């Protein structure tokens, strides 16, 4: 936790950079719009991947300009299209649909010549975890026509629409390729003007120590300071930001309880974002880690995720989904530690993870929530705490192997300090973590 003076110092430091960067921001906006470069512009709400991936095909229409694309005249929103190489000739389109009103959709394939479209009716497989909300994730599944190798696909409720009027989505994962990462972390979704800068930096550096090569952040909104940190990690190559402006199209809530609004989706469409992240990394990452930005899967028996997963896979050859217990480390109980070389952290807004070493005991009534490390090729659909559809088995990993270190507000605030469990597992990484955070802050300050 940081006091008002520390926040003021950070703000004064960053505002200097903001003033200097106004001109650069204007140039960035013009460049992104005119040249359609693949550039990260979070405040502008542009999905560089979508805009700059390619020109539209001859037989199709416009390319999407956001991560989420509404279909005109329908209660359907398309995210991305993926070739599912695990099933012959299957294109899996991830979308958000109204579960009662969307009953019929058609896929328009731009085939080899890209001069005309072939149309097939889609299977609409709505994700079971809607939690009562009218809108939820759907797998829109179409069979690619024989002798058709489409680069783009469009979706419409009518089988006879003029294809030039439709949005064309590039079909990703056409060629599986080679792994570029052993571990990719999927964070969804960052919302609520997220501003816990220090904890986020520590978390990213912990991911890197544990073995992650890539972190994907589905960003709804965050503070200016947090935005600058995301920009730093994007340029470093660690983070990829996917703009997630779902509130432009639907009413969003951070709760799982439906409030009887027919245009509402639960928890900022978190399940939709998680599934998109899974499929984006289906063939580029050996494992995908599904958790939030305030969570870290910490091994007990091993030093890194690599050695832990090697052991777990050897012991469980038929398992592709590994579920770890989530344990709350309440950020209301601060513990002092003898940490040297951390004075620069006092100027950074946010919580210091090293000060939270007490976790709540399991509650006899609460269900033990779990987060996952998965082989993405073993998963068909994922939820937040489990996978509803998969090709391989899942396994609950015992607490003695690892846990999810979840630093947030207390879930059992009535518990006295004596009832909490002291757990200094994160201190095993003190030397590397402190060194890495200091190195990052030094480079970050020099850049800004």
C-alpha positions in Angstrom: 0.0 0.0 0.0 1.2 3.5 -0.8 0.3 6.7 0.9 -1.0 9.9 -0.8 2.5 11.5 -1.0 3.8 8.4 -2.9 0.9 8.5 -5.3 1.5 12.2 -5.8 5.2 11.6 -6.6 4.5 8.9 -9.1 1.8 11.1 -10.7 4.1 14.1 -11.0 6.8 11.8 -12.5 4.4 10.3 -15.1 2.6 13.5 -15.9 5.9 14.9 -17.2 6.0 12.0 -19.6 2.4 12.4 -20.5 3.0 16.1 -21.6 6.0 15.1 -23.6 4.0 12.2 -25.2 0.9 14.2 -26.3 2.5 15.0 -29.7 3.7 11.4 -30.1 0.1 10.2 -29.2 -1.3 12.3 -32.0 1.2 11.0 -34.5 0.4 7.5 -33.3 -3.3 8.0 -33.9 -2.8 9.3 -37.4 -0.3 6.6 -38.3 -2.5 3.8 -36.9 -5.4 5.1 -39.0 -3.7 5.9 -42.2 -1.1 3.2 -42.4 -2.9 0.5 -40.4 0.3 -0.5 -38.6 0.2 -3.2 -36.0 0.8 -0.8 -33.1 -0.5 -0.9 -29.6 -2.8 2.1 -29.0 -4.9 1.1 -25.9 -6.7 4.5 -25.3 -7.7 4.6 -29.0 -9.4 1.3 -28.8 -7.8 -0.1 -31.9 -7.0 -3.8 -32.3 -3.8 -3.7 -34.2 -4.0 -7.4 -35.1 -7.4 -7.0 -36.5 -6.8 -3.9 -38.5 -3.4 -4.7 -39.9 -3.6 -8.4 -40.4 -4.5 -8.1 -44.1 -6.6 -6.5 -46.8 -10.1 -8.0 -47.2 -10.5 -10.8 -49.8 -11.9 -10.1 -53.2 -15.1 -12.0 -52.4 -15.6 -10.5 -49.0 -16.2 -7.1 -47.4 -14.5 -5.0 -44.7 -12.0 -6.3 -42.1 -12.9 -5.9 -38.4 -11.7 -2.8 -36.6 -12.1 -4.1 -33.1 -11.6 -7.4 -31.2 -15.4 -7.7 -30.9 -17.5 -7.1 -34.1 -21.3 -6.8 -34.0 -23.3 -8.4 -36.8 -25.8 -5.9 -38.2 -29.4 -6.7 -37.4 -28.5 -9.6 -35.1 -27.8 -10.3 -31.5 -24.5 -11.7 -32.4 -20.9 -10.5 -31.9 -17.9 -12.2 -33.5 -14.5 -12.3 -31.9 -12.3 -14.5 -34.1 -12.3 -17.5 -36.4 -10.0 -20.5 -36.0 -9.1 -23.6 -37.9 -9.5 -26.5 -35.6 -6.9 -28.9 -36.8 -8.1 -31.5 -34.3 -11.2 -32.1 -36.4 -11.3 -32.4 -40.1 -12.4 -29.4 -42.1 -13.8 -27.6 -39.0 -13.7 -23.8 -38.6 -14.5 -22.7 -35.1 -15.7 -19.1 -34.8 -15.9 -17.6 -31.2 -18.8 -15.3 -30.8 -21.1 -13.8 -28.2 -24.8 -14.5 -28.8 -28.2 -14.0 -27.2 -29.1 -17.6 -26.3 -32.8 -17.3 -27.0 -32.9 -15.2 -30.1 -29.9 -16.5 -32.2 -31.0 -19.8 -33.7 -29.6 -19.8 -37.2 -26.3 -18.6 -38.7 -24.4 -19.2 -41.9 -20.7 -19.2 -42.8 -19.5 -17.6 -46.0 -16.1 -19.1 -47.1 -13.8 -17.2 -49.4 -12.3 -20.2 -51.1 -9.2 -20.7 -53.2 -9.9 -18.2 -56.0 -11.2 -15.5 -53.6 -13.7 -14.5 -56.3 -16.9 -15.9 -54.8 -18.1 -17.4 -51.5 -19.3 -20.8 -50.5 -22.0 -20.9 -47.9 -22.7 -23.5 -45.2 -25.0 -23.6 -42.2 -23.4 -23.2 -38.8 -23.8 -25.3 -35.7 -24.3 -23.0 -32.7 -22.8 -24.5 -29.5 -23.5 -22.1 -26.6 -21.2 -22.4 -23.7 -23.0 -23.9 -20.6 -21.6 -21.3 -18.2 -23.8 -18.3 -18.9 -24.8 -18.0 -15.2 -28.3 -17.0 -16.2 -27.3 -14.1 -18.4 -29.0 -13.7 -21.8 -25.6 -13.3 -23.6 -22.8 -15.8 -23.5 -20.0 -17.4 -25.5 -20.9 -19.5 -28.5 -18.8 -21.8 -30.6 -20.1 -21.2 -34.2 -18.9 -24.2 -36.0 -18.8 -24.6 -39.8 -17.5 -27.3 -42.0 -15.2 -26.0 -44.7 -16.4 -27.1 -48.2 -14.4 -29.7 -50.1 -11.5 -28.4 -52.1 -11.8 -25.0 -50.3 -8.9 -23.5 -48.5 -10.4 -20.3 -47.2 -8.3 -17.5 -45.8 -11.3 -15.5 -44.7 -14.8 -16.2 -43.5 -18.0 -14.2 -42.9 -21.1 -14.9 -40.8 -24.7 -13.9 -41.3 -28.2 -15.1 -40.3 -29.3 -15.4 -44.0 -27.8 -17.9 -46.5 -28.3 -15.5 -49.4 -26.7 -12.3 -48.2 -24.5 -10.3 -50.6 -21.0 -11.3 -49.4 -19.5 -7.9 -50.2 -21.7 -6.4 -47.5 -20.3 -8.6 -44.7 -17.3 -8.3 -42.4 -14.5 -10.8 -43.3 -12.6 -12.5 -40.5 -9.2 -14.0 -41.1 -9.1 -17.7 -40.2 -6.3 -18.1 -37.7 -4.3 -21.3 -36.9 -4.5 -22.4 -40.5 -0.9 -23.8 -40.1 -0.2 -25.1 -36.6 3.5 -24.2 -36.8 6.1 -24.6 -34.0 5.9 -23.7 -30.3 7.2 -20.2 -29.6 6.5 -20.4 -25.9 6.4 -23.1 -23.2 4.0 -21.1 -21.1 1.6 -18.4 -22.1 -0.4 -16.7 -19.3 -4.0 -15.5 -20.2 -5.2 -12.6 -18.1 -8.9 -11.6 -18.5 -10.2 -9.2 -18.2 -8.4 -6.0 -16.8 -11.2 -3.6 -16.0 -12.3 -1.0 -13.4 -9.5 1.4 -14.2 -7.0 -1.1 -12.8 -4.2 0.7 -11.1 -2.3 -1.7 -8.9 1.0 -1.0 -10.7 3.5 -2.5 -8.3 1.7 -5.8 -7.8 1.3 -6.1 -11.6 5.0 -5.6 -12.2 5.9 -8.1 -9.5 3.4 -10.6 -10.9 4.8 -10.3 -14.5 8.4 -10.7 -13.2 7.3 -13.7 -11.1 5.7 -15.2 -14.3 9.0 -14.8 -16.1 11.0 -16.4 -13.2 8.6 -19.3 -13.1 8.9 -19.9 -16.9 6.4 -17.8 -18.8 7.5 -16.4 -22.1 4.3 -14.5 -23.0 1.5 -12.8 -21.1 -1.7 -11.9 -22.9 -3.9 -9.1 -21.3 -7.4 -8.6 -22.4 -7.7 -4.9 -21.5 -11.0 -3.2 -20.9 -9.5 -0.2 -19.1 -6.7 0.8 -16.7 -5.0 3.8 -15.2 -2.5 5.9 -17.2 0.4 4.6 -15.1 -0.7 1.0 -15.8 -1.1 1.8 -19.5 2.5 2.9 -19.6 3.7 -0.3 -17.9 1.7 -2.3 -20.4 3.4 -0.4 -23.2 6.8 -1.1 -21.7 6.2 -4.8 -21.5 4.6 -4.9 -25.0 7.8 -3.3 -26.4 9.9 -5.8 -24.4 8.0 -8.6 -26.0 6.6 -10.1 -22.8 3.0 -8.8 -23.0 0.5 -8.7 -25.8 -2.5 -6.5 -25.2 -5.9 -7.4 -26.7 -8.3 -4.5 -26.5 -11.6 -5.7 -25.0 -14.2 -3.0 -25.2 -17.2 -5.1 -24.7 -19.1 -2.3 -23.0 -19.5 -0.7 -26.4 -22.0 -3.4 -27.3 -23.4 -4.9 -24.1 -24.0 -4.0 -20.5 -21.3 -5.4 -18.4 -21.0 -6.4 -14.8 -18.3 -7.6 -12.5 -20.8 -9.8 -10.8 -22.0 -13.3 -11.7 -25.6 -12.6 -10.7 -28.0 -11.7 -13.5 -30.0 -8.5 -12.9 -32.8 -9.0 -15.4 -31.4 -6.9 -18.1 -31.7 -8.4 -21.6 -28.6 -6.7 -22.9 -26.2 -7.8 -20.1 -23.3 -10.2 -20.0 -21.5 -11.4 -16.9 -18.1 -10.4 -15.6 -17.1 -8.3 -18.6 -17.3 -11.4 -20.9 -14.4 -13.1 -19.1 -15.2 -16.6 -20.4 -15.3 -15.3 -24.0 -11.9 -13.7 -23.5 -10.4 -16.8 -21.9 -11.5 -19.0 -24.8 -10.2 -16.6 -27.4 -6.8 -16.5 -25.6 -6.8 -20.3 -25.5 -7.4 -20.6 -29.3 -5.0 -17.8 -30.1 -2.2 -19.8 -28.4 -3.5 -23.3 -29.4 -0.5 -24.1 -31.6 2.1 -21.6 -30.4 2.3 -22.4 -26.7 3.0 -25.8 -25.1 0.9 -24.8 -22.0 -1.6 -22.0 -21.3 -2.0 -20.6 -17.8 -5.5 -19.3 -17.1 -5.7 -16.9 -14.2 -6.2 -13.3 -13.2 -3.7 -10.5 -12.8 -3.7 -10.9 -9.0 -2.9 -14.6 -9.1 0.3 -16.6 -9.3 0.5 -20.4 -9.4 3.4 -21.1 -6.9 5.0 -24.5 -6.8 6.1 -26.0 -3.5 8.0 -29.1 -4.7 9.6 -27.4 -7.7 11.3 -24.2 -8.6 9.7 -23.5 -11.9 6.6 -24.4 -13.9 8.8 -26.4 -16.4 10.0 -28.9 -13.8 6.6 -29.0 -12.1 4.7 -29.7 -15.3 7.3 -32.2 -16.5 6.8 -34.2 -13.3 2.9 -33.9 -13.4 2.8 -35.0 -17.0 5.1 -38.0 -16.4 2.8 -39.1 -13.5 -0.4 -38.3 -15.4 0.1 -39.1 -19.1 -3.7 -39.0 -19.9 -4.2 -35.6 -18.2 -4.3 -32.3 -20.2 -6.0 -30.0 -17.6 -4.2 -29.4 -14.3 -6.3 -27.5 -11.6 -4.6 -25.8 -8.7 -6.3 -24.6 -5.5 -6.9 -20.9 -5.1 -5.9 -19.5 -1.7 -6.6 -16.0 -0.6 -3.7 -13.9 0.8 -5.7 -10.9 2.2 -4.1 -7.6 1.4 -5.5 -6.1 4.6 -2.8 -7.9 6.7 0.7 -6.4 6.0 3.8 -8.3 7.3 7.1 -6.6 7.6 10.1 -8.3 6.0 13.8 -7.4 5.8 13.9 -6.5 2.1 16.9 -4.7 0.9 17.2 -2.7 -2.3 13.5 -2.0 -2.5 13.4 1.7 -1.7 12.5 2.6 -5.3 9.3 0.6 -4.9 7.9 3.3 -2.5 7.3 5.6 -5.5 5.2 3.1 -7.4 1.4 2.9 -6.6 0.1 -0.5 -5.6 0.6 -3.3 -3.2 3.9 -5.1 -2.5 3.3 -8.9 -2.8 6.2 -9.7 -0.5 4.3 -8.1 2.4 1.4 -10.6 2.2 2.5 -13.9 3.6 -0.7 -15.1 5.5 -3.4 -17.0 3.8 -6.9 -17.8 4.8 -7.7 -21.4 5.8 -10.1 -23.4 3.7 -13.7 -22.6 4.6 -16.0 -25.7 5.2 -18.8 -24.2 3.1 -17.0 -22.3 0.3 -16.2 -24.4 -2.8 -12.5 -24.5 -3.4 -12.0 -22.4 -6.5 -9.2 -23.6 -8.9 -7.2 -22.1 -11.7 -5.6 -24.0 -14.5 -2.5 -24.9 -16.5 -3.7 -26.7 -19.6 -2.4 -28.3 -22.7 -4.5 -26.0 -25.1 -4.8 -28.8 -27.7 -6.6 -30.9 -25.1 -9.3 -28.3 -24.5 -12.5 -27.6 -26.5 -14.1 -25.1 -24.2 -12.8 -23.5 -21.0 -14.6 -21.8 -18.1 -12.9 -19.9 -15.3 -12.4 -22.8 -12.9 -12.7 -25.9 -15.1 -13.1 -27.1 -18.7 -16.6 -28.1 -19.7 -15.4 -29.9 -22.9 -12.0 -31.4 -23.5 -10.2 -34.3 -25.2 -8.1 -35.3 -22.2 -8.7 -35.8 -18.5 -8.5 -33.2 -15.8 -6.8 -33.5 -12.4 -7.0 -31.6 -9.2 -3.4 -31.0 -8.1 -2.9 -31.4 -4.3 -1.9 -28.4 -2.1 1.4 -30.1 -1.4 2.5 -29.6 -5.0 1.4 -26.0 -5.7 -1.2 -23.4 -4.9 -2.7 -20.3 -6.5 -1.3 -17.3 -4.5 -4.3 -14.9 -4.8 -3.6 -11.5 -3.2 -6.8 -9.5 -2.8 -9.3 -8.4 -0.2 -10.2 -11.0 2.4 -12.9 -13.6 1.7 -13.3 -14.3 5.4 -12.8 -10.8 7.0 -14.0 -12.0 10.4 -11.0 -14.2 10.9 -8.4 -13.0 13.5 -4.7 -13.0 12.5 -4.1 -16.1 14.6 -6.4 -18.1 12.4 -4.5 -17.3 9.3 -1.8 -19.6 8.0 1.7 -18.2 7.6 3.0 -19.0 4.1 6.3 -17.6 2.9 6.5 -19.6 -0.3 6.9 -16.4 -2.4 9.9 -15.4 -0.3 11.8 -18.3 -2.0 12.0 -16.0 -5.0 13.1 -12.8 -3.1 16.5 -12.5 -4.6 15.5 -12.9 -8.2 12.2 -11.0 -7.9 13.8 -7.9 -6.2 16.6 -7.9 -8.8 14.2 -8.2 -11.7 11.7 -5.6 -10.5 14.5 -3.1 -9.8 16.0 -3.7 -13.3 12.5 -3.2 -14.8 11.9 0.0 -12.9 15.3 1.4 -13.8 14.7 0.7 -17.5 11.2 2.0 -17.3 12.2 5.2 -15.7 14.9 5.8 -18.3 12.4 5.2 -21.1 9.9 7.6 -19.6 
